Amino acid sequence: MQDNEMKEKQAEQEAVEAKAAEQETAEAAEAEKAEDAKNAEEAAEPEVDPKDAKIEELQNRLLRLQADFENFRRRTNIEKEQLSTFVTANVVGKFLKVLDNFERAEASVEKGDNVDAVVDGMKKIRRQFEDAFKDLKVEEIEAQNAKFDPNIHEAVMRGHNPELDDEIVDMVFEKGYKLGDKVIRHSKVRVNTNE
């Protein structure tokens, strides 16, 4: 009986030892898993160099600036087109009245009405043109008897008149116009030379 008791005690002790060994193995395996997970996490998130972080930040800023500039350029082009259309419509509107009166004058000439009335109508149309130019701030360039200025005059001929000084415009072939300081069309003139 003692043998049986001893065998039982020994079997119990072996069972306890086996259980303890099994538990140690399980804990070791779990610790190893935790270590592997930690290593994997560290491998997935490498340490970020401050220079790399700064480079990435600057690249992002550059991309945003480029996008902002493209949007600005696109918006500016649209506004420029709209402004151009508005200005053109304004100018055309001023000359439509003049065109209407030209059409009336043509109809009057075809009827063979009074020539004096047609001449009077043409004078009124000319005044309308001048008024439209004044509204648009377009000015005629004074050229007759003025000193030749290559910035506003275009010499197409030389003339000789002893009564006038040299480099004086003695004849205007085509009037010039300017808008503010910008020359729209140079005056085509003949310039006096006494040599």
C-alpha positions as CSV (number, residue, x, y, z in Angstrom):
1,M,0.0,0.0,0.0
2,Q,2.7,2.3,0.7
3,D,4.0,1.6,-2.7
4,N,0.7,2.7,-4.2
5,E,0.6,5.8,-2.0
6,M,4.1,6.7,-3.1
7,K,3.3,6.1,-6.7
8,E,0.3,8.3,-6.3
9,K,2.2,11.0,-4.6
10,Q,4.9,10.8,-7.2
11,A,2.3,10.9,-10.0
12,E,0.7,13.9,-8.4
13,Q,4.0,15.6,-8.0
14,E,4.9,14.8,-11.6
15,A,1.5,16.1,-12.7
16,V,2.1,19.4,-10.7
17,E,5.6,19.7,-12.1
18,A,4.3,19.0,-15.7
19,K,1.6,21.6,-15.1
20,A,4.1,24.2,-13.8
21,A,6.4,23.4,-16.8
22,E,3.5,23.8,-19.2
23,Q,2.5,27.1,-17.6
24,E,6.1,28.4,-17.8
25,T,6.2,27.3,-21.5
26,A,2.9,29.2,-22.1
27,E,4.2,32.3,-20.3
28,A,7.4,32.2,-22.2
29,A,5.5,31.8,-25.5
30,E,3.3,34.7,-24.6
31,A,6.3,36.9,-23.6
32,E,8.0,35.9,-26.9
33,K,4.8,36.9,-28.8
34,A,4.7,40.3,-27.0
35,E,8.4,40.8,-27.9
36,D,7.7,39.9,-31.5
37,A,4.8,42.3,-31.7
38,K,6.8,45.1,-30.1
39,N,9.7,44.5,-32.6
40,A,7.2,44.4,-35.5
41,E,5.7,47.7,-34.4
42,E,9.1,49.3,-34.1
43,A,10.0,47.9,-37.6
44,A,6.8,49.4,-39.0
45,E,7.4,52.8,-37.5
46,P,11.0,53.6,-38.1
47,E,12.4,56.6,-36.3
48,V,11.7,59.8,-38.2
49,D,14.7,62.0,-38.9
50,P,13.9,65.7,-38.2
51,K,15.4,66.7,-41.6
52,D,13.0,64.3,-43.4
53,A,10.1,65.7,-41.5
54,K,11.1,69.2,-42.5
55,I,11.5,68.2,-46.1
56,E,8.1,66.6,-46.2
57,E,6.5,69.7,-44.6
58,L,8.2,72.0,-47.1
59,Q,7.1,69.8,-50.0
60,N,3.5,70.0,-48.7
61,R,3.7,73.8,-48.5
62,L,5.1,74.0,-52.0
63,L,2.3,71.8,-53.4
64,R,-0.3,74.0,-51.6
65,L,1.4,77.2,-53.0
66,Q,1.4,75.8,-56.5
67,A,-2.3,74.9,-56.3
68,D,-3.1,78.4,-54.9
69,F,-1.1,80.0,-57.8
70,E,-2.9,77.9,-60.4
71,N,-6.3,78.9,-58.9
72,F,-5.2,82.5,-58.8
73,R,-4.1,82.4,-62.4
74,R,-7.3,80.7,-63.6
75,R,-9.4,83.2,-61.6
76,T,-7.4,86.2,-63.1
77,N,-7.8,84.9,-66.6
78,I,-11.6,84.6,-66.1
79,E,-11.8,88.1,-64.7
80,K,-9.7,89.5,-67.5
81,E,-12.0,87.9,-70.1
82,Q,-15.1,89.3,-68.3
83,L,-13.5,92.8,-68.1
84,S,-12.6,92.7,-71.8
85,T,-16.1,91.7,-72.7
86,F,-17.6,94.4,-70.5
87,V,-15.3,97.1,-72.0
88,T,-16.0,95.9,-75.6
89,A,-19.8,96.0,-75.0
90,N,-19.5,99.5,-73.5
91,V,-17.6,100.8,-76.6
92,V,-19.9,99.1,-79.1
93,G,-22.9,100.5,-77.3
94,K,-21.6,104.0,-77.8
95,F,-21.2,103.5,-81.5
96,L,-24.5,101.7,-82.2
97,K,-26.3,105.0,-82.1
98,V,-24.0,106.4,-84.7
99,L,-24.5,103.3,-86.9
100,D,-28.3,103.8,-86.6
101,N,-28.0,107.4,-87.9
102,F,-25.7,106.3,-90.7
103,E,-28.4,103.8,-91.8
104,R,-31.0,106.6,-91.7
105,A,-28.8,108.8,-93.8
106,E,-28.3,106.1,-96.4
107,A,-32.1,105.6,-96.6
108,S,-32.5,109.4,-97.0
109,V,-30.0,109.5,-99.9
110,E,-31.7,106.6,-101.7
111,K,-35.0,108.5,-101.6
112,G,-33.3,111.4,-103.3
113,D,-34.5,113.8,-100.6
114,N,-33.0,117.2,-100.0
115,V,-29.2,117.2,-100.2
116,D,-29.0,119.9,-97.6
117,A,-30.8,117.6,-95.1
118,V,-28.3,114.8,-95.9
119,V,-25.4,117.1,-95.3
120,D,-26.9,118.3,-92.1
121,G,-27.5,114.7,-91.0
122,M,-23.8,113.8,-91.7
123,K,-22.7,116.8,-89.6
124,K,-24.9,115.5,-86.7
125,I,-23.4,112.0,-87.1
126,R,-19.9,113.4,-87.0
127,R,-20.8,115.2,-83.7
128,Q,-22.1,111.9,-82.4
129,F,-18.8,110.3,-83.2
130,E,-16.9,113.1,-81.4
131,D,-19.2,112.8,-78.4
132,A,-18.6,109.0,-78.3
133,F,-14.9,109.6,-78.4
134,K,-15.2,112.2,-75.6
135,D,-17.1,109.7,-73.5
136,L,-14.4,107.1,-74.0
137,K,-11.7,109.8,-73.3
138,V,-10.2,109.4,-76.8
139,E,-8.6,112.6,-77.9
140,E,-7.4,113.8,-81.3
141,I,-3.7,114.4,-81.5
142,E,-3.0,118.0,-82.5
143,A,-0.7,117.9,-85.5
144,Q,-1.3,120.9,-87.9
145,N,1.4,123.5,-87.4
146,A,2.8,121.6,-84.4
147,K,6.5,120.7,-84.0
148,F,7.1,117.1,-85.3
149,D,7.2,114.5,-82.5
150,P,8.0,111.0,-83.5
151,N,6.1,109.7,-80.5
152,I,2.8,110.9,-81.7
153,H,3.3,111.7,-85.4
154,E,4.3,109.5,-88.4
155,A,6.2,111.4,-91.1
156,V,5.1,110.1,-94.5
157,M,6.5,113.1,-96.6
158,R,8.8,116.0,-96.4
159,G,7.6,119.4,-97.6
160,H,9.3,122.8,-98.3
161,N,7.7,126.0,-97.1
162,P,10.0,129.0,-96.3
163,E,7.2,130.6,-94.2
164,L,7.4,127.7,-91.6
165,D,10.2,126.6,-89.4
166,D,12.0,123.3,-89.9
167,E,10.3,120.2,-88.3
168,I,6.9,121.8,-88.3
169,V,3.9,119.7,-89.5
170,D,2.5,121.6,-92.5
171,M,-0.1,119.0,-93.6
172,V,-2.1,116.2,-91.9
173,F,-3.1,113.3,-94.1
174,E,-4.7,111.2,-91.4
175,K,-5.6,112.3,-87.9
176,G,-4.1,110.5,-84.9
177,Y,-5.8,109.6,-81.7
178,K,-4.7,108.8,-78.2
179,L,-6.4,107.4,-75.1
180,G,-4.8,109.1,-72.1
181,D,-1.0,108.8,-72.8
182,K,-1.4,105.8,-75.1
183,V,-1.3,106.5,-78.8
184,I,-4.0,104.6,-80.6
185,R,-3.0,105.8,-84.0
186,H,-0.2,108.1,-85.0
187,S,-1.0,111.2,-87.1
188,K,0.2,110.7,-90.7
189,V,1.8,114.1,-91.6
190,R,4.1,116.0,-94.0
191,V,7.0,117.7,-92.2
192,N,8.5,121.0,-93.4
193,T,12.2,121.1,-94.3
194,N,13.9,124.3,-95.4
195,E,17.2,122.9,-96.4
